């Protein structure tokens, strides 16, 4: 290959992997300590990207695209929570109303309404907490994978004469 063809090939390859490289190496500062020119820097970065991906088993481009999506849990369980709340509320309301004014039926109805409402609210709050915990766990896992990749990427670049911080 001639010099011009190599430059074009490197530019195309750099563009294809720019999203993965920029995400993973965005918190790295890379200095060409041996005076490497821009073309050599791009070549070294790409080759180190490949090496780090192979040796760490982590592809930063895959981490960024696989991290999306919401919770796979549905809110169909809220009906059960409402029903359980309504039953508990009805029993409590019946007992209290039966003791207070003798109309256990009216107390049961009021208790069922209140219990169902609070049962649904409690279920929604618990589901939201589970979703937040899941998102935090995914973020922590993603960060740990990127850190592992960045250590491999940095080691490769340092071996090629770059200062990496």
C-alpha positions as CSV (number, residue, x, y, z in Angstrom):
1,X,0.0,0.0,0.0
2,X,1.1,3.5,-0.7
3,X,1.3,6.3,1.8
4,X,-1.9,8.0,0.5
5,X,-3.8,4.7,0.7
6,X,-2.6,4.0,4.2
7,X,-3.8,7.5,5.3
8,X,-7.2,7.0,3.8
9,X,-7.5,3.6,5.3
10,X,-6.6,4.9,8.7
11,X,-9.1,7.8,8.4
12,X,-11.9,5.4,7.5
13,X,-11.0,3.0,10.3
14,X,-10.7,5.8,12.8
15,X,-14.1,7.0,11.8
16,X,-15.7,3.6,12.2
17,X,-14.4,3.1,15.7
18,X,-14.5,6.8,16.9
19,X,-17.7,6.3,18.9
20,X,-16.3,3.4,20.9
21,X,-12.9,5.0,21.3
22,X,-14.2,8.4,22.3
23,X,-16.5,7.0,25.0
24,X,-13.9,4.7,26.5
25,X,-10.9,7.1,26.3
26,X,-12.8,10.3,27.0
27,X,-11.4,10.5,30.5
28,X,-7.8,9.8,29.4
29,X,-5.2,12.3,28.5
30,X,-2.7,11.0,25.9
31,X,0.5,12.8,25.2
32,X,2.9,11.7,22.5
33,X,6.1,11.5,24.6
34,X,8.3,10.5,21.7
35,X,7.1,13.1,19.3
36,X,4.8,10.9,17.3
37,X,3.0,12.7,14.5
38,X,-0.8,12.8,14.2
39,X,-0.9,10.0,11.7
40,X,1.2,7.7,13.9
41,X,-1.0,8.7,16.9
42,X,-4.2,7.6,15.2
43,X,-2.6,4.4,14.0
44,X,-1.4,3.6,17.6
45,X,-4.7,4.5,19.1
46,X,-6.6,2.2,16.7
47,X,-4.2,-0.7,17.2
48,X,-4.3,-0.2,21.0
49,X,-8.1,-0.1,20.8
50,X,-8.0,-3.5,19.1
51,X,-5.4,-4.9,21.5
52,X,-7.3,-3.6,24.6
53,X,-10.6,-5.0,23.3
54,X,-9.1,-8.4,22.7
55,X,-7.1,-8.6,25.9
56,X,-9.7,-7.2,28.3
57,X,-12.7,-8.9,26.6
58,X,-14.5,-5.6,26.6
59,X,-15.6,-3.6,23.6
60,X,-16.5,0.0,24.8
61,X,-18.8,0.5,21.7
62,X,-20.8,-2.6,22.8
63,X,-21.1,-1.3,26.4
64,X,-22.5,2.0,25.3
65,X,-25.1,0.5,23.0
66,X,-26.1,-2.3,25.3
67,X,-26.7,-0.1,28.3
68,X,-30.0,1.4,27.0
69,X,-33.4,0.1,27.7
70,X,-35.7,0.2,30.6
71,X,-36.9,-2.2,33.2
72,X,-38.3,-5.5,32.0
73,X,-40.7,-5.6,34.9
74,X,-44.3,-4.6,34.2
75,X,-46.8,-2.9,36.4
76,X,-49.2,-5.8,36.2
77,X,-48.4,-6.8,39.8
78,X,-50.0,-3.6,41.1
79,X,-53.5,-5.1,40.8
80,X,-52.6,-7.8,43.4
81,X,-51.2,-5.1,45.7
82,X,-54.4,-3.1,45.4
83,X,-56.5,-6.2,46.1
84,X,-54.4,-7.1,49.1
85,X,-54.6,-3.6,50.4
86,X,-58.3,-3.5,49.9
87,X,-58.9,-6.8,51.8
88,X,-56.7,-5.6,54.7
89,X,-58.4,-2.2,54.7
90,X,-61.8,-3.8,54.7
91,X,-61.0,-6.1,57.6
92,X,-59.6,-3.3,59.6
93,X,-62.4,-0.9,58.7
94,X,-65.0,-3.5,59.6
95,X,-63.5,-4.1,63.0
96,X,-63.1,-0.5,63.8
97,X,-66.5,0.5,62.6
98,X,-68.1,-2.5,64.4
99,X,-66.6,-1.4,67.6
100,X,-67.3,2.4,67.1
101,X,-70.8,2.6,65.8
102,X,-71.9,-0.9,65.0
103,X,-72.0,-0.5,61.1
104,X,-69.3,-3.0,60.1
105,X,-70.4,-2.9,56.4
106,X,-69.8,0.8,56.0
107,X,-66.4,0.6,57.8
108,X,-65.4,-2.3,55.6
109,X,-66.3,-0.3,52.4
110,X,-64.3,2.8,53.6
111,X,-61.4,0.6,54.7
112,X,-61.3,-1.3,51.4
113,X,-61.1,1.9,49.4
114,X,-58.3,3.3,51.6
115,X,-56.5,0.1,51.8
116,X,-56.6,-0.4,48.0
117,X,-55.4,3.1,47.4
118,X,-52.4,2.7,49.8
119,X,-51.7,-0.8,48.5
120,X,-51.3,0.5,45.0
121,X,-49.2,3.5,46.1
122,X,-46.9,1.2,48.1
123,X,-46.5,-1.2,45.1
124,X,-45.7,1.7,42.7
125,X,-43.1,3.1,45.1
126,X,-41.4,-0.3,45.6
127,X,-41.3,-0.9,41.8
128,X,-39.7,2.5,41.3
129,X,-37.1,1.7,44.0
130,X,-36.3,-1.6,42.2
131,X,-35.9,0.2,38.9
132,X,-33.5,2.8,40.4
133,X,-31.5,0.0,42.1
134,X,-31.3,-1.8,38.8
135,X,-30.2,1.3,36.9
136,X,-27.5,2.0,39.6
137,X,-26.2,-1.6,39.3
138,X,-26.0,-1.3,35.5
139,X,-24.1,2.0,35.7
140,X,-21.7,0.5,38.2
141,X,-21.1,-2.5,36.0
142,X,-20.6,-0.3,32.9
143,X,-18.1,1.9,34.8
144,X,-16.2,-1.1,36.0
145,X,-16.0,-2.5,32.5
146,X,-14.9,0.8,31.0
147,X,-12.2,1.1,33.7
148,X,-10.9,-2.3,32.9
149,X,-10.8,-1.5,29.2
150,X,-9.1,1.9,29.9
151,X,-6.4,0.3,31.9
152,X,-5.6,-2.1,29.0
153,X,-5.8,0.7,26.4
154,X,-3.5,2.9,28.5
155,X,-1.0,0.1,29.0
156,X,-0.8,-0.4,25.3
157,X,-0.3,3.3,24.6
158,X,2.3,3.6,27.3
159,X,4.2,0.7,25.7
160,X,4.2,2.6,22.4
161,X,5.8,5.7,24.0
162,X,2.8,7.8,25.1
163,X,2.2,9.3,28.5
164,X,-1.4,8.4,29.6
165,X,-3.2,10.0,32.6
